[in-house]
Amino acid sequence: MKHFNSGFIPKFILLCVFAVFIKANGSHMMGADMQYKCLGNGMYKITAKLYRDCRGIPLNGPTFGVFAGNNGGNSCGNYSLIFNRISIRDVTPICDSLSAPCNPQNTTSKEGVEEHIYEAIVNFKTTPLSNFWNNSSCCNVTFYVGQCCRNGAITTGPAGNDFYTTCLINLCSLDSTQCNSSPSLTNIPIIFHCCNTPYRYNIGALDSAENDSLSYKLVGGIGSLPNASVTYTNPFSFDHPLSVYCPGGGITCTPNPNATIPEGFFLDSANGDMVFTPVKCDEVGIIVVEITEWRNVSGTWKMLGKNRRDIQVLFKDCGNNMPPQISGQKTHRMCEGDSICFDILAIDRNDTSSTSGDTVTLDWNNGIPGASFTIKNPQSKDKEARFCWVAPIGSSRANAYTFTAHTVDRNCPIKSESYVGFKIYVDQCNTGTNKLSGKTAIRIYPMPVSSGNFIQLQPEYSGKYEILSISGQIIYHGRAEITKGIWVPSEVKSGIYSIQMESGPRFKIVVD
């Protein structure tokens, strides 16, 4: 797509860019999310990020509070809290050559989006939160932010509804000496997007403090406390929040995110990837994603907490500009102590018949400490990054390590962007020495093994197995013979592999 020359952009263009953006009214609330960080000794820092429509009234005086009960209820009471605003920034996704539209800050100005960050320090050992501490009737402590009202431009039902969003701590999953922090949401929301083009987004939730497991689901926006849903207009609902492409019509088809034109509304419950194709160029709706945090305690998975992002999205016709796409294997497996490297490509095409696209950027959310993410050729129009990581000894765990890659094109006046999540599973592998697998010591030999030979196991094993590359790709699969062991075929070349056994154990092998 052709670029505008920044020297010839009319001053009134920002008045036209998002004509569908807002009705002429004073509503301004576009969304919010909350998170908490444990500071120790019963103290937590609660952070709320609120997103404001800059054409609406200033954002002042949102309501903050806390309530507790079981199952997310408020039977233990509801108390007001004081939060302080610590920053305001313009997060409008316009191209770099245009001026930020939300200027001056927190005033009724041009079409755009502001992020307002509020914080508070709370102490569970002082009133009022001490009422919830060590109280089995008050397990779920919920912090909330409220504001009137949702944007009047919403077309899917909740226009004008009261707005609330929350984060929850499950105190009964922790003893009085334990500390837990919620996942942080590292990626700025894509609040507006081009219609008839794939929408690919990931919240970028990271639990870098305790490395707990996360799951994702769509939920309803909260219209009143403790958790009453906003009103949706038929055929919309919390799990079908927008008009999306379905081959047979309607909006409720089975999702297929890998189709040439993504079908239905897809949310990956394991890593948070969201994919759909919006088909109405004047639609404004809300998407609410809830993230649940889990921890395996003595063989039982316990829910530690929840937080959510409730965000308004809107769409407009951007002509033939297509958002850039990220390609690369999304799931990998490796052994602790080993290294892994793989490439991630971000490429932009205007349409299916063109080979010329907008210049793109590619970055990541630093989701895995100690890993590197290096752009191979910063001068190229499309970008390719090399991700590399050495998994430390002792880093094996059941849940994956995750990060998100992010690409943005240079289209004017509206930039287009995509996020994609990547998962790396780290296993505790055996290279031939005796090692406990569950409660059984298993020995594999000989090691290294030559291709075209069997690997013996003690005790003997009979069952299915897979040989996987260091990046997690299945190279060979078969069934072990109890007297001969596991066959390593001649097509398996020299290198380091892992064997996944049907019964659960996973071992590292060396093929010479």
C-alpha positions in Angstrom: 0.0 0.0 0.0 1.3 3.5 -0.8 2.4 5.7 2.1 1.4 9.2 2.7 4.2 11.7 2.5 4.3 13.2 6.0 4.9 16.6 4.5 1.5 16.5 2.7 -0.8 15.1 5.5 -3.6 17.6 6.0 -4.0 18.8 9.6 -7.6 17.6 9.6 -6.7 13.9 8.8 -7.0 12.8 12.5 -10.5 14.1 12.5 -11.3 11.6 9.6 -9.1 8.6 10.5 -11.4 7.2 13.1 -14.8 8.6 12.1 -16.5 5.6 13.5 -14.5 5.9 16.7 -17.0 7.7 18.9 -20.4 9.1 19.0 -20.7 12.7 20.0 -21.2 12.1 23.7 -19.2 12.3 26.9 -18.5 8.6 27.4 -14.9 7.8 27.7 -14.3 4.4 29.3 -12.7 2.0 26.8 -11.4 -0.8 29.2 -9.1 -1.7 32.0 -7.1 -4.5 33.6 -5.7 -5.0 37.2 -2.9 -7.0 38.6 -1.2 -7.4 42.0 2.3 -8.0 43.3 3.2 -9.5 46.7 5.6 -7.3 48.7 5.8 -9.7 51.7 4.5 -9.7 55.2 0.9 -9.4 54.0 1.4 -6.4 51.8 0.5 -6.2 48.1 0.8 -3.5 45.4 -2.3 -3.4 43.3 -2.0 -1.8 39.8 -4.9 -0.8 37.6 -4.5 0.3 34.0 -7.5 2.2 32.6 -8.0 3.1 28.9 -9.7 6.3 28.0 -11.2 7.6 24.7 -9.6 11.0 24.2 -12.7 12.4 22.6 -14.7 11.8 25.8 -14.6 13.7 29.1 -11.4 13.6 31.2 -10.9 10.5 33.4 -11.0 11.6 37.0 -12.3 9.9 40.1 -12.7 6.2 39.2 -14.0 4.1 42.1 -11.7 1.6 43.7 -12.5 -1.0 46.3 -12.2 -4.6 47.7 -14.7 -7.3 48.7 -14.4 -10.9 49.7 -16.3 -14.1 50.1 -16.2 -17.5 48.5 -16.7 -18.3 44.8 -16.0 -14.7 43.9 -18.8 -13.3 46.1 -18.9 -10.4 48.5 -20.5 -11.9 51.7 -17.5 -10.8 53.8 -18.0 -7.1 53.0 -17.1 -4.4 50.5 -14.7 -1.6 51.3 -13.5 1.5 49.4 -9.8 2.0 48.7 -7.7 5.0 47.7 -5.5 4.6 44.5 -3.1 7.2 43.2 -2.7 7.9 39.5 1.0 7.6 38.7 1.1 8.1 34.9 -0.8 8.9 31.7 0.4 8.1 28.2 -1.0 8.1 24.7 -1.2 4.5 23.2 -3.0 5.4 20.0 -1.6 3.1 17.2 -1.0 5.7 14.6 2.1 5.8 12.4 5.2 7.6 13.6 5.0 10.6 11.3 1.7 11.8 13.0 1.5 13.7 16.3 0.0 12.0 19.3 -3.7 12.9 19.2 -4.4 12.9 23.0 -2.9 16.3 23.6 -3.1 18.0 26.1 -3.3 14.9 28.4 -6.6 14.0 29.9 -8.6 16.6 28.0 -11.3 16.3 25.4 -9.2 16.3 22.3 -8.8 14.2 19.1 -9.5 10.6 18.4 -7.1 8.5 20.4 -6.5 6.3 23.4 -4.8 7.1 26.7 -3.6 4.6 29.3 -4.0 5.8 32.9 -2.1 3.8 35.6 -3.3 3.8 39.2 -1.6 2.1 42.2 -2.2 1.3 45.8 -0.4 -0.5 48.6 -2.6 -2.7 50.7 -1.9 -4.6 54.0 -3.8 -7.7 54.9 -2.7 -7.3 58.5 -4.5 -4.0 59.0 -8.1 -3.1 58.7 -10.2 -3.5 56.6 -8.3 -6.4 54.8 -7.5 -8.0 58.2 -11.1 -9.1 58.3 -10.3 -11.5 55.4 -7.0 -12.8 56.7 -7.1 -16.4 57.9 -10.8 -16.6 57.4 -12.1 -19.7 55.5 -15.3 -17.9 54.7 -13.5 -15.1 52.9 -11.2 -17.1 50.6 -11.6 -15.0 47.4 -10.5 -11.4 47.9 -11.4 -9.3 44.9 -10.0 -5.8 44.1 -12.0 -3.7 41.6 -12.2 -0.5 39.7 -15.4 1.0 38.5 -16.4 3.9 36.4 -19.5 5.3 34.6 -19.9 4.6 31.8 -19.0 2.3 28.9 -18.6 4.0 25.6 -21.8 5.1 23.8 -20.3 4.0 20.5 -20.5 0.3 21.4 -22.8 -1.5 18.9 -23.0 -5.0 20.5 -25.2 -4.1 23.5 -23.3 -2.8 26.5 -23.2 0.9 25.4 -23.7 3.1 28.5 -23.5 0.2 31.0 -21.5 0.7 34.1 -17.9 -0.5 33.9 -16.1 -2.7 36.4 -13.0 -4.9 36.1 -11.3 -7.0 38.8 -8.4 -9.1 40.0 -8.8 -11.9 42.6 -6.5 -13.5 45.2 -7.4 -16.9 46.6 -6.1 -16.7 50.1 -7.2 -20.2 51.0 -4.7 -21.7 48.5 -1.8 -20.1 50.4 -0.7 -20.4 54.0 0.1 -17.3 56.1 3.8 -17.5 55.2 3.3 -17.8 51.4 3.3 -15.0 48.8 1.8 -14.9 45.4 1.8 -12.3 42.6 -0.7 -12.3 39.7 0.6 -12.6 36.1 1.4 -9.2 34.5 -0.2 -8.3 31.2 2.8 -7.1 29.1 1.1 -6.3 25.7 -0.8 -3.1 25.1 -4.4 -3.9 23.8 -5.1 -3.5 20.1 -8.1 -1.3 20.5 -8.8 -0.6 16.9 -8.1 -2.7 13.8 -8.9 -2.9 10.1 -12.0 -4.9 9.2 -11.9 -7.9 6.8 -8.3 -8.6 7.9 -7.2 -11.2 10.5 -6.9 -10.0 14.1 -4.1 -11.8 15.9 -3.4 -10.8 19.5 -2.0 -12.2 22.7 -2.3 -10.4 26.1 1.2 -11.5 26.9 0.4 -12.7 30.5 3.6 -13.6 32.4 4.0 -15.0 35.8 7.8 -14.5 36.2 7.7 -14.4 40.0 6.4 -18.0 40.7 6.1 -19.5 37.2 2.6 -20.8 37.8 0.4 -22.3 35.1 -2.1 -20.0 33.4 -5.4 -20.7 31.6 -7.5 -18.3 29.5 -11.2 -18.0 28.8 -13.8 -15.5 27.5 -16.1 -14.1 30.1 -18.8 -11.4 30.3 -18.0 -7.8 31.1 -19.1 -6.8 34.6 -21.9 -4.3 34.8 -22.5 -4.4 38.5 -20.8 -6.0 41.5 -19.9 -8.6 42.4 -20.0 -10.1 39.0 -23.3 -9.4 37.1 -22.8 -9.3 33.4 -23.3 -6.4 31.1 -26.2 -6.7 28.5 -25.4 -8.1 25.1 -27.7 -7.7 22.0 -28.6 -10.8 20.1 -26.7 -12.6 18.5 -23.8 -11.3 20.5 -22.6 -12.8 23.8 -19.5 -12.9 25.9 -18.1 -15.9 23.9 -19.3 -14.5 20.6 -18.6 -10.8 21.1 -18.2 -9.6 17.5 -19.3 -10.1 13.9 -16.6 -12.5 12.6 -16.2 -14.4 9.3 -18.0 -17.8 9.2 -18.2 -19.6 5.9 -21.9 -20.5 6.3 -22.9 -17.1 7.7 -23.7 -16.1 11.3 -21.0 -15.6 14.0 -21.0 -18.9 15.9 -19.2 -21.3 13.7 -16.5 -23.7 14.9 -13.2 -21.6 15.1 -10.4 -22.4 12.7 -7.6 -20.0 13.3 -5.3 -21.7 10.7 -7.7 -21.2 7.8 -6.5 -18.8 5.0 -9.2 -16.5 6.3 -9.5 -17.3 10.0 -13.0 -18.6 10.8 -15.0 -18.0 14.0 -13.7 -16.4 17.2 -10.7 -18.4 18.5 -9.1 -18.1 21.9 -6.3 -20.6 22.9 -7.0 -21.6 26.5 -3.4 -22.7 27.0 -1.4 -19.7 25.7 -4.0 -16.8 25.2 -3.6 -16.5 21.4 -6.7 -14.8 20.0 -7.6 -15.0 16.3 -10.6 -13.9 14.3 -11.6 -12.0 11.1 -13.9 -9.0 11.8 -16.4 -8.4 9.0 -18.2 -5.2 10.0 -16.4 -2.0 9.3 -18.6 0.1 11.7 -18.7 -2.3 14.6 -17.6 -1.5 18.2 -17.7 -4.2 20.8 -16.0 -5.5 23.9 -13.7 -8.5 24.5 -13.2 -9.7 28.0 -10.5 -12.4 28.7 -10.0 -13.9 32.2 -6.7 -15.4 33.2 -6.7 -18.0 35.9 -3.5 -18.9 37.8 -2.9 -22.5 38.9 -0.3 -24.2 41.1 0.3 -27.9 41.6 0.5 -28.4 45.3 1.3 -32.0 46.4 -0.3 -33.4 43.3 -3.4 -31.2 43.4 -4.0 -28.2 41.1 -5.1 -25.2 43.1 -6.5 -21.9 41.8 -4.4 -19.1 43.2 -6.1 -16.1 41.5 -7.7 -14.5 38.5 -7.3 -11.2 36.6 -8.9 -10.0 33.4 -8.6 -7.6 30.6 -11.9 -5.9 29.5 -11.3 -3.9 26.4 -13.3 -2.1 23.7 -12.4 -2.8 20.1 -13.5 -1.1 16.9 -13.0 -1.6 13.2 -12.8 0.5 10.1 -12.1 0.0 6.4 -8.4 0.4 5.8 -8.5 -0.4 2.1 -6.1 -3.2 1.0 -3.7 -2.9 3.9 -3.2 -6.3 5.6 -1.7 -6.7 9.0 1.8 -8.3 9.1 2.0 -12.0 10.0 4.3 -13.9 12.3 5.4 -17.4 11.3 7.5 -20.0 13.0 7.0 -23.1 15.0 4.9 -22.1 18.0 5.6 -25.1 20.4 9.0 -26.6 21.3 10.3 -29.1 23.8 13.9 -29.4 25.2 15.8 -30.9 28.0 17.1 -28.8 30.9 20.8 -27.9 30.4 20.4 -27.9 26.6 20.2 -25.0 24.2 17.6 -24.2 21.7 17.5 -21.7 18.8 14.8 -21.1 16.2 13.8 -18.3 13.8 10.7 -16.2 13.8 9.6 -14.3 10.6 7.4 -11.2 10.4 6.2 -10.4 6.9 3.8 -7.9 5.5 1.8 -8.1 2.3 -0.7 -5.6 1.0 -2.8 -8.3 -0.7 -2.5 -11.8 -1.9 -1.4 -10.7 -5.4 1.3 -8.3 -4.3 4.9 -8.9 -3.2 5.4 -5.4 -1.9 4.3 -4.6 1.7 4.9 -2.0 4.4 8.1 -2.0 6.4 7.6 -3.9 9.6 9.2 -4.0 13.1 9.5 -7.2 15.2 10.0 -7.4 18.9 9.1 -9.5 21.9 8.0 -9.1 25.5 11.1 -10.5 27.2 9.0 -13.4 28.5 11.8 -15.8 29.2 14.7 -14.4 31.4 18.1 -15.2 30.0 16.9 -15.8 26.4 18.0 -13.6 23.4 15.9 -12.3 20.6 18.1 -10.9 17.8 16.9 -9.3 14.6 19.1 -10.8 11.8 19.0 -7.9 9.4 17.6 -4.6 10.8 17.7 -2.9 7.4 15.4 -5.5 5.7 11.7 -4.6 5.0 10.4 -7.8 6.5 12.1 -8.9 9.7 13.5 -12.2 10.9 14.5 -12.8 14.5 16.7 -15.5 16.0 15.5 -16.7 19.4 18.0 -18.6 21.6 17.9 -19.9 25.1 19.9 -22.3 27.4 17.4 -23.9 29.8 19.2 -24.0 33.2 19.7 -27.2 35.1 16.7 -27.5 37.4 14.3 -25.5 35.1 12.1 -28.5 34.1 8.5 -28.1 34.9 5.0 -29.3 33.7 3.8 -25.9 32.4 5.5 -24.2 29.4 7.7 -21.2 29.4 6.1 -18.6 27.2 6.7 -15.4 25.4 5.0 -13.3 22.7 6.4 -11.9 19.5 4.9 -8.6 18.2 5.0 -7.1 14.7 3.9 -3.7 13.4 3.7 -2.3 9.9 4.5 1.3 8.9 1.2 2.0 7.2 -0.2 5.5 7.6 -2.3 6.8 9.2 -3.3 3.6 11.1 -0.6 1.1 11.9 -1.5 -2.6 11.8 -0.1 -5.1 14.2 -0.1 -8.7 15.3 0.9 -10.7 18.4 1.7 -14.4 18.6 2.5 -16.6 21.6 5.3 -19.2 21.7 5.6 -22.1 24.2 8.7 -24.0 25.3 8.4 -27.1 27.5 11.5 -28.1 29.5 11.9 -31.7 30.5 14.2 -33.4 33.0 15.9 -35.9 30.7 18.1 -38.9 31.3 21.3 -39.5 29.3 22.0 -43.1 30.6 22.7 -42.8 34.3 20.3 -44.1 36.9 17.7 -41.4 37.7 14.4 -41.5 39.4 11.4 -41.2 37.1 8.4 -40.9 39.5 9.3 -43.6 42.1 11.1 -46.0 39.7 14.8 -45.8 38.8 15.2 -46.3 35.0 18.4 -47.0 33.2 18.9 -46.7 29.4 21.9 -48.1 27.6 24.0 -48.0 25.5 24.6 -44.3 25.4 25.5 -42.9 23.0 23.6 -45.2 20.7 24.3 -45.7 17.0 21.4 -45.3 14.5 20.0 -48.6 13.3 20.2 -50.1 16.8 18.1 -50.8 19.9 18.2 -48.9 23.2 17.7 -51.2 26.2 15.8 -50.2 29.3 16.0 -51.4 32.9 13.4 -52.3 34.0 12.2 -53.6 30.7 9.5 -51.5 28.9 6.8 -52.4 26.4 4.7 -49.6 24.9 4.5 -46.8 22.4 7.3 -44.2 22.2 8.3 -41.1 20.1 11.7 -39.8 19.2 11.7 -36.0 19.1 14.2 -33.5 17.9 15.6 -30.9 20.3 12.9 -28.5 19.0 10.2 -30.9 19.8 9.4 -32.3 16.3 8.5 -36.0 16.1 11.2 -37.8 14.1 10.0 -41.3 14.6 7.4 -43.3 16.5 7.0 -46.9 17.2 6.4 -49.6 19.9 9.1 -50.9 22.1 9.7 -54.7 22.3 10.1 -55.9 25.8 13.1 -58.1 25.0 14.8 -55.8 22.5 13.9 -52.3 23.7 13.5 -49.1 21.7 14.5 -49.0 18.0 16.4 -46.0 16.7 16.1 -46.2 12.9 19.0 -45.5 10.5 17.3 -42.3 9.3 17.9 -40.7 12.7 21.1 -38.7 12.1 23.8 -38.0 14.7 22.7 -35.5 17.3 20.8 -35.0 20.6 17.2 -36.2 20.8 14.6 -37.1 23.4 12.4 -40.1 23.8 8.8 -39.7 25.0 7.4 -42.9 26.4 3.7 -43.5 26.5 3.8 -44.2 30.2 5.1 -40.6 30.8 8.9 -40.7 31.3 11.0 -38.6 28.9 14.7 -39.2 28.3 17.5 -37.5 26.5 19.6 -39.6 24.1 22.7 -39.1 22.0 23.0 -40.6 18.6 26.5 -41.0 17.2 
